[in-house]
Amino acid sequence: MAATAHRSPGTLTASGAEDLTAVPVRHWGRWSAAALALLSLVGLIGSLAKNPNVHWDVVGHYLVADLIFDGLVTTLWLTVAAMAVGLALGTLVAVMRLSGNPVLYGLSTLFVWLFRGTPLLVQIIFWAYAAALYKHLMIGIPFTTITFVEFDTNQLLTPSIAALLALGLNEAAYASEIVRAGIQSVDPGQTEAAHSLGMKPAMTMRRIVLPQAMKVIIPPMGNETINMLKTTAYVSVIPAHDLMSNIQDVYAQNYQVIPLLVVAALWYLALTTALSVPQAWLERRYGRGTGRGSHVSPLRRMFVGVADFLPSNRNRKG
């Protein structure tokens, strides 16, 4: 903590020099603003707690309802599956974009341009109504009538599968850029050294480049996972029976819109908070040796700041 020094008249040290007393700098404006913000927050929470229009009894009833838990299961498996698809396909697209083959580079660039350049909501609705474009999906020899397998598009692309395709492909476009940035952060000398030892490009990428790129890739992927959890709410437009879909089904019948939205907000906040814990650990784990390694959680930083303001700690530091 910053401090100023002033002379204590008449006080001499053993060497005969005057003793200096350190006086900590008081940030009264900063703490006044913090107190005002805290009082505003307490007032808002108190207003919501006393507001009869929130219907906290309805919130408590549906917070643990079976229908809500069914939606949570769908939301969670969509998040995990879409992130798995996005990470696997995104890694492949990133490697293709870094390839010297113009065809692979062109196809991967087109993929990123298409799925990153169109709204996710449009993609979800497109996959849900893909049967209007192709009533049947067939696997066979092109430009012939020979067909090996044929599917009914309506039966194949259920709302859940359509949601998974939309979320996974959209995430792959963004994940590819994260992976590409991680690969490019690795010193090219690493690749040259591996090639000089006779390692093939695929083995070099798998054993040398990608393990070192994880330091750059994994922390932002934690943010993408949290964002994916919240993005699954978009699939309520088809509906895919996720958390938000089930919430909408309920308030469409009982017209308790605000209480049901509070239920959805509380569950999303709980899940994102749970995901923030491993994300913070990963940031510290893969940020060791860099400036990011000193990451401190907001809660711990707040407690440290309050402790520094206490008179006992100020006197001890002085």
Secondary structure, 3 states (H helix, E strand, C coil): CCEEEEEEEEEECCCCCEEEEEEECCCHHHHHHHHHHHHHHHHHHHHHHHCHHHCHHHHHHHHCCHHHHHHHHHHHHHHHHHHHHHHHHHHHHHHHHCCCCHHHHHHHHHHHHHHHHCCHHHHHHHHHCHHHCCCEEEEECCCCCCEEEEEEHHHHCCHHHHHHHHHHHHHHHHHHHHHHHHHHCCCHHHHHHHHHCCCCHHHHHHHHHHHHHHHHHHHHHHHHHHHHHHHHHHHHHCCCCCHHHHHHHHHHHHCCHHHHHHHHHHHHHHHHHHHHHHHHHHHHHHCCCCHHHHCCCHHHHHHHHHHHHCHHHHHHHC
